Amino acid sequence: MKNLHLVCNAHIDPVWLWELEEGIAETLSTYRVCAQFCEEYNGFIFNHNEALLYQWVEKYEPSLFKRIQKLVADKKWHIMGGWFIQPDSNIPSGESFVRQILEGRNYFMEKFGSFPTTCINFDAFGHTRGLVDIMKNSGYDSYLFCRPEPDMIDLPGEDFLWEGFSKDTIMCHRAFNSYESHRGEAHEKIKTWMEKNRDKKVGMVLWGIGNHGGGPSRIDYENISKLAKEEKEFNIIHSTPEAYFSELKKKDLPVFNKTLNPRYIGCYTSQIRIKQLHRKLENELYITEKMAAHASSLKLMKYPQEGIQEATKDMLLMEFHDILPGTAIQSVENYSISLAGHGLEELTRIKTQAFLSLCSGQKKAEEGEIPLLVYNPHPYEVPYIVECEFQLADQNKNRNIFANPVVYQNGKKLPCQVEKEASNFNVDWRKKSVFYAKLKPGQINRFDARIEMIDAKPQPKVKQTKDLFIFKSKELTVHVSKLNGTIDKYEVNGTDYVTKNAFLPVVIKDDENSWAHKEKSFRNTEGFFKVMDKEEGNVFSGIIDENKIESVRVIEDGTVRTIIEAVLKYDNSFICIRYQLPKKGTQIKVTAKVYWNEKMKMLKFSIPTTIENASYIGQQAYGSEKLMTNGNEMVSHKWNVLYNKDKALSVINTGTYGSDVLDNEMRISLLRSAGYAAGKSDFSIRNKYIMPQDRFSPYMDQGERDFEFYLDASDSKTRLNLIEREAAVCNEKPMALSFFPTGDGKKVKPFAILSDDVITMPVFKRSEDKKGYVVRLFNPTDAKRTTTLSLPLFKWEKEFALNGYQVRSFMFDTSTKQIIETDLIERPKK
């Protein structure tokens, strides 16, 4: 007989329509019921995943935890999946997925001595193709998922080989009719599968009451037992995902080489503040690990493993598939914000300690010098506009002169300017120095400011016409429209890349659905933001002086950059956009402070380009994906590039994920104001409208939100080669601090240097076994590349080759100076 594997599970969302406390309580109740079931029924197997839930049981009901340990040892309870949590499978970075696996594996190996080989993500809303290489390089041979369903994406079969960016493959199965079954209906689900799949040689059906826990019920178990006795063709057995995949013949499976998307495209943007904070937590975690590893390897500080692990767990819980996509209730949003705050506070203390430790050997400041120290966390030189605030020794009380900081490096004056500081203390005392420098890789870079007294802060001098501000440098020409507050020309080295109205805020008609259940695009334009008239603009800007200002104006100008500010309005919402135009280089920084008071609408930035017959690509988890150009909403990470064979335009972000392209116009999704946890059941609809019509209801992302983008352009080859490193710098920003060192100790050498221009080092951290340090290299292109990795700390270097989109991990033993290659979960490669 042919085997039909029944995988009983109980999907438990720690939070969603409920808060964390209820999730903990339901976990305990469900695990208790399932343990009793396993103990009572011989042959029954219960499957469950997510280390976090087991940790709750261990903490709150240790006697139950011991029962589960025995059941696992007796093979009656199966540890499934093996991750820390079931995360969103599109938005986390590649390294964050690695940490989900690493945290889960460490726990399950310690407590149960087991680690699954089938990865499961039942409830995620689509899956990045980057998962293939991550899973394959972490000990998995198979993947079990539910979404996107057959009505959203055509697959070559429910069983297939999924091909990753590096061309490696992993066995996949799309589960039949979801991960759950309703009480008393499991046998009907099984019968339906058999009726549709009599030709299959092996099968799998997931069953068990889920979403808010539950698992097996007696009526379902009895009905299944009866069905198993009656069935003549299939041997219906209680089983595990691994048992099913062991029967599949890999060589006979068709190959699928695309992303498992789209599904629920609203989730790329809903509750944008969570996504931004999660990105910040990711960035700060990986910077802090590098700095702490650098300092601890020199014995300047003890590696703070416990603090870093706490922050890591905060990040991993934020990645849960109803938190990060923005589909939970408002109290869960508030909880996740506090979660991010806890992780960021933990990392700030560690990062500060590491920074100050790494200032060892920096010379004492001379009389009149103000040291400005900048740590570059990247193993390559970074051309960078540094911003650093500091306090003068005393207030300048002479109103007739202005204290102007001038920045030097090794006695040489650098391009620098003073800009408005963050505070509004009405005295010449606090300073914000902005200067251009080339930061040496993986180390503290030393600069010194000296104060020169001048008549007044220099006033902006920018060429303008009636309708335009005209900015020109050696490499760049930018026109900013006074009429629309947009970029009307962006010309790099004589080539124009945009048409008029780039960065025009576009309002899209949307609805209350948090997920956007069936939509594939957000292209129903309702209106546009417009520049405020002078009176409105002054009221919005808080201007009370009798000399009123224009709504598009130059606010900073110097030898480093010019900043042009525009204030715009749509209905009840407002935006302040700032364009930071560099005097050297071609990368424009664009910031937007949005005051959003619309409901059931979406906000996008429009960037119409001159790039004909364009392809569109976006960063994914340890890879990049070709995206559609038909107006459909796409998901990507830190960067997007629109390009043809000749030229390319890139946009880097610091916390947005949705975008679309149509007719050479790129639209970046900023936010959407759907309802909280607002959707409808697949099984029953109670009311005419999703949102109540008899009271006030809060909608997501109302109020103030901040956004940051970086625009750049060049020939296509250069853009596609450089964009990964550029995005890393814009997100994992160098740390600048005014600090007076003691002059003691030895000057610190760089932690690492890469010899090429493309390969990145996303990870430098202490190994999990605390015996050495882990270095991870990534080739972000499809071409094979080589680089020489130098570790000056240890007087060690070696050349490495990386295939297209390959991630390679190495563990360095500081005592023996030996380096071994490992997989992503730090096991030596065979």
JOJOHU-V487076 format. One record per residue. N is the residue number from 0. RES is the residue in one letter. OMEGA is omega as a letter, one per 40 degrees, with the letter a starting at -180 (* if undefined). Layout:
n/res/omega
N/RES/OMEGA
N/RES/OMEGA
This chain:
n/res/omega
0/M/i
1/K/a
2/N/i
3/L/a
4/H/i
5/L/a
6/V/i
7/C/i
8/N/i
9/A/a
10/H/a
11/I/i
12/D/i
13/P/i
14/V/i
15/W/i
16/L/a
17/W/a
18/E/a
19/L/a
20/E/i
21/E/i
22/G/i
23/I/a
24/A/a
25/E/i
26/T/a
27/L/a
28/S/a
29/T/a
30/Y/i
31/R/i
32/V/a
33/C/i
34/A/i
35/Q/i
36/F/a
37/C/a
38/E/a
39/E/a
40/Y/i
41/N/i
42/G/i
43/F/i
44/I/i
45/F/a
46/N/i
47/H/a
48/N/i
49/E/a
50/A/a
51/L/a
52/L/i
53/Y/i
54/Q/i
55/W/i
56/V/i
57/E/a
58/K/a
59/Y/i
60/E/a
61/P/i
62/S/i
63/L/i
64/F/i
65/K/i
66/R/a
67/I/i
68/Q/i
69/K/i
70/L/i
71/V/i
72/A/i
73/D/i
74/K/i
75/K/i
76/W/a
77/H/i
78/I/a
79/M/i
80/G/i
81/G/i
82/W/i
83/F/a
84/I/i
85/Q/a
86/P/i
87/D/a
88/S/i
89/N/a
90/I/i
91/P/i
92/S/i
93/G/a
94/E/i
95/S/i
96/F/i
97/V/a
98/R/i
99/Q/a
100/I/a
101/L/a
102/E/i
103/G/a
104/R/a
105/N/a
106/Y/a
107/F/i
108/M/a
109/E/a
110/K/a
111/F/a
112/G/a
113/S/i
114/F/a
115/P/i
116/T/i
117/T/i
118/C/i
119/I/i
120/N/a
121/F/a
122/D/i
123/A/a
124/F/a
125/G/a
126/H/i
127/T/i
128/R/i
129/G/i
130/L/a
131/V/a
132/D/i
133/I/i
134/M/a
135/K/a
136/N/i
137/S/i
138/G/i
139/Y/i
140/D/a
141/S/a
142/Y/a
143/L/a
144/F/a
145/C/a
146/R/e
147/P/a
148/E/a
149/P/a
150/D/a
151/M/a
152/I/i
153/D/i
154/L/i
155/P/i
156/G/i
157/E/i
158/D/a
159/F/i
160/L/i
161/W/a
162/E/a
163/G/a
164/F/a
165/S/a
166/K/i
167/D/a
168/T/i
169/I/i
170/M/a
171/C/i
172/H/i
173/R/a
174/A/i
175/F/i
176/N/i
177/S/a
178/Y/a
179/E/i
180/S/i
181/H/a
182/R/i
183/G/a
184/E/a
185/A/a
186/H/i
187/E/i
188/K/i
189/I/i
190/K/i
191/T/i
192/W/a
193/M/i
194/E/a
195/K/a
196/N/i
197/R/a
198/D/a
199/K/i
200/K/i
201/V/a
202/G/i
203/M/i
204/V/i
205/L/i
206/W/a
207/G/i
208/I/a
209/G/a
210/N/i
211/H/a
212/G/i
213/G/a
214/G/a
215/P/i
216/S/a
217/R/a
218/I/i
219/D/a
220/Y/i
221/E/i
222/N/i
223/I/i
224/S/i
225/K/i
226/L/a
227/A/i
228/K/a
229/E/a
230/E/a
231/K/a
232/E/a
233/F/i
234/N/a
235/I/a
236/I/i
237/H/a
238/S/a
239/T/i
240/P/a
241/E/i
242/A/i
243/Y/a
244/F/i
245/S/i
246/E/i
247/L/i
248/K/a
249/K/a
250/K/a
251/D/a
252/L/i
253/P/a
254/V/i
255/F/a
256/N/i
257/K/i
258/T/i
259/L/a
260/N/e
261/P/i
262/R/i
263/Y/a
264/I/i
265/G/a
266/C/i
267/Y/a
268/T/a
269/S/a
270/Q/a
271/I/a
272/R/i
273/I/a
274/K/i
275/Q/i
276/L/i
277/H/i
278/R/i
279/K/i
280/L/i
281/E/a
282/N/a
283/E/i
284/L/a
285/Y/i
286/I/a
287/T/i
288/E/a
289/K/a
290/M/i
291/A/i
292/A/i
293/H/a
294/A/a
295/S/i
296/S/i
297/L/a
298/K/i
299/L/i
300/M/i
301/K/a
302/Y/a
303/P/a
304/Q/a
305/E/i
306/G/i
307/I/i
308/Q/i
309/E/i
310/A/i
311/T/i
312/K/i
313/D/i
314/M/a
315/L/i
316/L/i
317/M/a
318/E/i
319/F/a
320/H/i
321/D/i
322/I/a
323/L/i
324/P/i
325/G/a
326/T/a
327/A/a
328/I/a
329/Q/i
330/S/i
331/V/i
332/E/i
333/N/i
334/Y/a
335/S/i
336/I/i
337/S/i
338/L/i
339/A/i
340/G/i
341/H/a
342/G/a
343/L/i
344/E/i
345/E/a
346/L/i
347/T/i
348/R/i
349/I/a
350/K/i
351/T/i
352/Q/a
353/A/a
354/F/a
355/L/i
356/S/a
357/L/i
358/C/i
359/S/i
360/G/i
361/Q/a
362/K/i
363/K/i
364/A/i
365/E/i
366/E/i
367/G/i
368/E/i
369/I/a
370/P/i
371/L/a
372/L/a
373/V/i
374/Y/i
375/N/a
376/P/a
377/H/a
378/P/i
379/Y/a
380/E/a
381/V/i
382/P/a
383/Y/i
384/I/a
385/V/i
386/E/a
387/C/i
388/E/i
389/F/a
390/Q/i
391/L/i
392/A/i
393/D/i
394/Q/i
395/N/a
396/K/a
397/N/a
398/R/a
399/N/i
400/I/a
401/F/i
402/A/a
403/N/i
404/P/i
405/V/a
406/V/a
407/Y/i
408/Q/a
409/N/i
410/G/a
411/K/a
412/K/i
413/L/i
414/P/a
415/C/i
416/Q/i
417/V/a
418/E/i
419/K/i
420/E/a
421/A/a
422/S/i
423/N/i
424/F/a
425/N/i
426/V/i
427/D/a
428/W/i
429/R/a
430/K/i
431/K/a
432/S/i
433/V/a
434/F/i
435/Y/a
436/A/i
437/K/a
438/L/i
439/K/a
440/P/i
441/G/a
442/Q/i
443/I/i
444/N/a
445/R/i
446/F/i
447/D/i
448/A/i
449/R/a
450/I/i
451/E/i
452/M/a
453/I/a
454/D/a
455/A/i
456/K/a
457/P/i
458/Q/i
459/P/i
460/K/a
461/V/i
462/K/i
463/Q/i
464/T/i
465/K/a
466/D/a
467/L/i
468/F/a
469/I/a
470/F/i
471/K/i
472/S/a
473/K/a
474/E/a
475/L/i
476/T/a
477/V/i
478/H/i
479/V/a
480/S/i
481/K/a
482/L/a
483/N/a
484/G/a
485/T/i
486/I/a
487/D/i
488/K/i
489/Y/a
490/E/a
491/V/a
492/N/i
493/G/a
494/T/a
495/D/a
496/Y/i
497/V/i
498/T/a
499/K/i
500/N/i
501/A/a
502/F/i
503/L/i
504/P/a
505/V/i
506/V/a
507/I/i
508/K/a
509/D/i
510/D/a
511/E/a
512/N/a
513/S/a
514/W/a
515/A/a
516/H/a
517/K/a
518/E/i
519/K/a
520/S/i
521/F/a
522/R/a
523/N/a
524/T/i
525/E/a
526/G/a
527/F/i
528/F/i
529/K/i
530/V/i
531/M/i
532/D/a
533/K/a
534/E/i
535/E/a
536/G/i
537/N/i
538/V/i
539/F/a
540/S/i
541/G/a
542/I/i
543/I/i
544/D/i
545/E/i
546/N/a
547/K/a
548/I/i
549/E/a
550/S/i
551/V/a
552/R/i
553/V/a
554/I/i
555/E/i
556/D/i
557/G/a
558/T/a
559/V/a
560/R/i
561/T/i
562/I/i
563/I/a
564/E/i
565/A/i
566/V/a
567/L/a
568/K/i
569/Y/i
570/D/a
571/N/a
572/S/a
573/F/i
574/I/i
575/C/a
576/I/i
577/R/i
578/Y/i
579/Q/a
580/L/a
581/P/i
582/K/i
583/K/a
584/G/a
585/T/a
586/Q/i
587/I/i
588/K/i
589/V/i
590/T/i
591/A/i
592/K/a
593/V/i
594/Y/a
595/W/a
596/N/i
597/E/i
598/K/i
599/M/i
600/K/a
601/M/i
602/L/i
603/K/i
604/F/i
605/S/i
606/I/i
607/P/a
608/T/i
609/T/a
610/I/a
611/E/i
612/N/a
613/A/i
614/S/a
615/Y/a
616/I/i
617/G/i
618/Q/i
619/Q/i
620/A/a
621/Y/i
622/G/i
623/S/a
624/E/i
625/K/a
626/L/a
627/M/i
628/T/a
629/N/a
630/G/i
631/N/i
632/E/a
633/M/i
634/V/i
635/S/a
636/H/a
637/K/a
638/W/i
639/N/i
640/V/i
641/L/a
642/Y/i
643/N/a
644/K/a
645/D/a
646/K/a
647/A/i
648/L/a
649/S/i
650/V/i
651/I/i
652/N/i
653/T/i
654/G/i
655/T/a
656/Y/a
657/G/i
658/S/i
659/D/i
660/V/i
661/L/i
662/D/i
663/N/i
664/E/i
665/M/i
666/R/a
667/I/a
668/S/a
669/L/a
670/L/i
671/R/a
672/S/i
673/A/i
674/G/i
675/Y/i
676/A/a
677/A/i
678/G/i
679/K/a
680/S/i
681/D/a
682/F/i
683/S/i
684/I/a
685/R/a
686/N/i
687/K/a
688/Y/i
689/I/a
690/M/i
691/P/a
692/Q/a
693/D/a
694/R/i
695/F/i
696/S/i
697/P/i
698/Y/a
699/M/i
700/D/i
701/Q/i
702/G/a
703/E/i
704/R/a
705/D/a
706/F/a
707/E/a
708/F/i
709/Y/a
710/L/i
711/D/a
712/A/i
713/S/i
714/D/a
715/S/a
716/K/i
717/T/a
718/R/a
719/L/i
720/N/a
721/L/a
722/I/a
723/E/i
724/R/i
725/E/i
726/A/i
727/A/a
728/V/a
729/C/i
730/N/i
731/E/a
732/K/i
733/P/a
734/M/a
735/A/a
736/L/i
737/S/a
738/F/i
739/F/a
740/P/a
741/T/a
742/G/a
743/D/i
744/G/i
745/K/i
746/K/a
747/V/i
748/K/i
749/P/i
750/F/a
751/A/i
752/I/i
753/L/a
754/S/a
755/D/a
756/D/a
757/V/a
758/I/a
759/T/i
760/M/a
761/P/a
762/V/i
763/F/a
764/K/i
765/R/i
766/S/a
767/E/i
768/D/i
769/K/a
770/K/a
771/G/a
772/Y/a
773/V/i
774/V/i
775/R/i
776/L/a
777/F/i
778/N/a
779/P/a
780/T/a
781/D/a
782/A/i
783/K/a
784/R/i
785/T/i
786/T/i
787/T/i
788/L/i
789/S/i
790/L/a
791/P/i
792/L/a
793/F/a
794/K/a
795/W/i
796/E/a
797/K/i
798/E/i
799/F/i
800/A/i
801/L/i
802/N/a
803/G/i
804/Y/a
805/Q/i
806/V/i
807/R/a
808/S/a
809/F/i
810/M/a
811/F/i
812/D/a
813/T/a
814/S/a
815/T/a
816/K/i
817/Q/i
818/I/i
819/I/i
820/E/a
821/T/i
822/D/a
823/L/i
824/I/i
825/E/i
826/R/i
827/P/i
828/K/i
829/K/*
